[in-house]
Amino acid sequence: MTPAAAAVVEAARRLVRQRRWYLELPADRPLPDDLDAALERALAALDATEAARA
């Protein structure tokens, strides 16, 4: 992953973490906003792909 792509992924992780904190949602509950939830799913898919490569 390029440094620029890694920075985008890290920013996305921070946004999702902030939304969960703000809404006081535990990890097992989906985010209510469609865009937030889609971003979280994309990050999970990216994590799964990276884990499969390792």
GIWOWO-V926919 format. One record per residue. RES is the residue in one small letter. PSI is psi in whole degrees, -180 to 180 (none if undefined). NEAR is the number of other C-alpha atoms within 8 Angstrom. D_LAST is the distance of its C-alpha to the last C-alpha in whole Angstrom. Layout:
# GIWOWO-V926919
RES/PSI/NEAR/D_LAST  RES/PSI/NEAR/D_LAST
This chain:
# GIWOWO-V926919
m/135/4/14  t/159/5/17  p/-37/6/19  a/-44/6/21  a/-40/8/19  a/-37/9/17  a/-39/8/21  v/-44/8/21  v/-43/9/18  e/-40/8/19  a/-41/8/23  a/-42/10/22  r/-42/10/20  r/-40/8/24  l/-46/8/26  v/-45/11/24  r/-42/8/25  q/-43/8/28  r/-43/10/29  r/-43/12/28  w/-48/8/30  y/-41/7/33  l/-4/6/33  e/45/6/33  l/133/10/30  p/164/6/28  a/-25/6/24  d/-1/4/25  r/137/6/28  p/151/7/27  l/139/10/29  p/-29/6/32  d/132/6/32  d/-42/7/30  l/-43/6/29  d/-45/11/27  a/-40/11/26  a/-41/8/25  l/-42/10/23  e/-41/10/21  r/-40/8/20  a/-41/8/19  l/-40/11/17  a/-41/8/16  a/-41/8/15  l/-43/8/13  d/-42/8/11  a/-41/8/10  t/-44/8/9  e/-39/8/7  a/-37/7/5  a/-30/6/6  r/-27/5/4  a/none/4/0
